[in-house]
């Protein structure tokens, strides 16, 4: 009979230890989830660093773009051409 009681005591100790470990893990992870929010709030707003725009380089880049030969029609594929509207067939 003492073997059964020893087994039950060991089992109870193991179960209580596992429950304590699970409780400890959940208690530790809760503050960790809020850590980043608190650290950002304490620092205050960061000044935004924007790159300085070089107007001369921008205009030089625009000059390098070649002029289109024809006007671009983004809906040209979706609608019929002028020949299809008038009923003429191209040769």
Secondary structure, DSSP 8 states (H G I E B T S, - for coil): -HHHHHHHHHHHHHHHHHHHHHHHHHHHHHHHHTHHHHHHHHH-----------HHHHHHHHHHS---SS---TTTTTS--HHHHHT----
